[in-house]
Amino acid sequence: MVNPIVKTIELPDGRTITLETGKLAKQADGSVMLRMGNTMLLATVCAAKDAVPGTDFMPLQVEYKEKYSAFGRFPGGFTKREGRASDYEILTCRLVDRALRPLFPDDFHAEVYVNIILFSADGVDMPDALAGLAASAALSVSDIPWGGPISEVRVARVDGQFLINPTFEQLEKADMDIMVAATYDNIMMVEGEMDEVSEADLIAAMKAAHEAIKPQCKAQMEMAAEAGKTEKRVYCHEENDEELREAVRKACYDKAYAIAASGNKNKHERQDAFDAIREEFKAQYTEEELETKAPLIDRYYHDVEKDAMRRCILDEGKRLDGRATTEIRPIWCEAGPLPVPHGSSIFTRGETQSLSTVTLGTKSDEKIVDDVLNQGRQRFLLHYNFPPFSTGEAKAQRGVGRREIGHGHLAWRALKGMLPDDYPYCVRVVSDILESNGSSSMATVCAGTLALMDAGVPIKKPVSGIAMGLIKNPGEDKYAILSDILGDEDHLGDMDFKVTGTKDGITATQMDIKVDGLSFDILEKALAQAKAGREHILGKILECLPEPRPTLKDNAPRIENMTIPKEFIGAIIGPGGKIIQGLQEETGATINIDEVDGVGKIEIAATNRQSIEAAISKIKSIVAIPEVGEVYDGTVRSVMPYGVFVEFLPGRDGLLHISEIGWKHFVSIEETGLQEGDTIKVKLLDIDPKTGKFRLSHKVLEEKPEGYEERAPRPRGPRHDAPRSRRQ
């Protein structure tokens, strides 16, 4: 008989979340089934008993997977089963990972695998907002050493009110969408997008999130106590030599501090100087001794270097490259450095550089999104690439990693709200990082803004971004907020806080906090300092290119839109797409057609005006209603003994009888000289009201010869209803 432990959490709006353990996946170190409405997530966690020898980091792997069956759907593709993780699943993994990772003990190095699987979804509640809570609950009911619990909630602002874990429908109306992770006491992680909100509004949203998280953490504590998992496993993943640790510190600290205070702006020279101190210390040992001591020396020296850098900033206000805490590195920009892309730019800030390009496309270039709960199309794409040479590494570049997807998504969020709502183009921004030493994602935002303006995209407002850092030692009141952090300051600091925005407000943010007890007062000061920094960067961008270029590049596609009655959509497409494909081949334009709001929406794109005008003319002729008495330019489509059939409008053929070809009397159709493919002007004489057939004439468009006498009509055959004797 299964007796699961169940805890219920009530959200501010009355909805409930239940956590259940002890029923499913009992061989995992910890497992919890989370349910909210009809949305259900199973989170499991397993940790190796021992660390792999030589491991000196936290080997945590978080996986989030959505089953198509959860929403009653078949997977796409030939295999009809779930495949590699989608971007959405990877981004959800990162949200969970960044909240869990800082809470593992520094000396715990066993491999830990967290798996979160969406098994049921009602399409109402958003599962990504629940994944962090499910993972934390699974860790809480395990014996894995960890400093949680945490929880994550999504905060949306709708009509001025903060909503916790909004539904899909509610989120569509929000002007703020952020995900917040926190322990019972402290904020751990923030990420989201906003519609140019103020710093005060962001802080208020974070406070609302933390109040909602506290009862969720308390429920996990109670569940862990009932499951008997308050005591965690004993482990020993590090062997230390305290005498050696002290020797490293005594011999190296002052030297490392001197380099930290030297203000050398060259990253590689500075690192070589730090490395020389460590190698000098190692030189006193034999090769045999270093076999055991070298890994310990490396670890202890890393701590010395970290402490020296931090103390130099806190005590003297000196950063590694000699800047003041609020100072931004030198910036230079260039708009349009590449001749062929539709838009391009270079943005360089210190030792970080992005070369970004913009490509303008048509509706057929849209990205098709087919996730479990999210289907649709994206007209704005942003891709971020981080090749190894950008940091001087000699290694091959492999496929796109999770970091690249996450950094690109942040920049995408920062810029997407600035595209005009009715912009007809599909837009792709690609940021290639050529150098990196501190916040290449923020360089992507700045370079992306410049490239969009260079392409002539009429963005609402330019956007800039900045990465902030924090140095604060435990138990000390003294702290330092750093603007435009270096890579080393990110690695050795206590906070990585990225903020993007226009002159009027924040558009996106991402924050990771690695220290306990960070107050909202410090966060407010960090946001205010970030605002000053991004305004400075925005000024540099506008010095380079003050506004979007007034015209597109010569090789960029031009797009015209037109609407037609929906009943003509089929006529334009034709059987099997024959008509529309023919139009594209004949005019050289790209034509897309959809039914929207009961009318046909047509998008016509080409790199030259002539192709667009030719396509528009032909489409208008297709949707034109034939009118008796109108004159048309027609094409002979078939030749019969009694006349020719002429296509006078696309898809519409009429009979040009032999007697209507000219005033001359033709005995045979061959005498007319008309052949298939010939063009001829015709006038629409009549439309049969019963059959809809068209009767055409060419001779009425010619002047009637003098002395012309009408010939008597040819005798018709006997009437079919006449008596048999008369027909004989």
Buried (B, 14 or more C-beta within 10 A) or exposed (E): EEEEBBBEBEBEEEBEBBBBBBBBBEEBBBBBBBBBBEBBBBBBBBBEEEBEEEBBEBBBEBBBBBBBBBBEBEBEEEEEEBEEBBBBBBBBBBBBBBBBBBBBEEBBBBBBBBBBBBBBBBBBBBBBBBBBBBBBBBBBBBBBBBEBBBBBBBBBBBEEEBBBBBBEEBBEEBBBBBBBBBBBEBBBBBBBBBBBBBBEBBBBBBBBBBBBBBBBBBBBBBBBEBBEBEEEEEBEBBEEBEEBBEBBBEBBBEBBBEBBBBBBBEBEEBBEBBEEBBEEBBEEBEEEEBEEBBBBBEBBBBEBBBBBBBBBBBEEEBBBBEBEBEBBBEBEBBBBBBEEBBBBBBBBBBBBBBBBBBBBBBBEBBEEEEBBBEEEEBBBBBBBBBBEBBBEEEEEEEEBEBEBBBBBBBBBBBBBBBBEEEBBBBBBBBBBBBBBBBBBBBBBBBBBBBBBBBBBBBBEBBBBBBBBBBBBBEEEEEBBBBBBBBBBBBEBBBBBBBBBBBBEBBBBBBBBBBBBEBEEEBBBBBBEBBBEBBBBBBEBBBEBBEEBBEEBBEEBBBBBEBEBEBEBBEBBBBEEEEBBEEBBEEBBBBBBBEEEEEBBBBBBBBBEEEBBBBBBEBBEBBBBEBEEEEEBEBBBEEBEEEBBBBBBBBBBBBBBBBBBBBBEEBEEBEEBEBEEEBEBBBBBBEBEEEEEEBBBBBBEEEEEEEEEEEEEEEEEEEEEEEEEEEEE
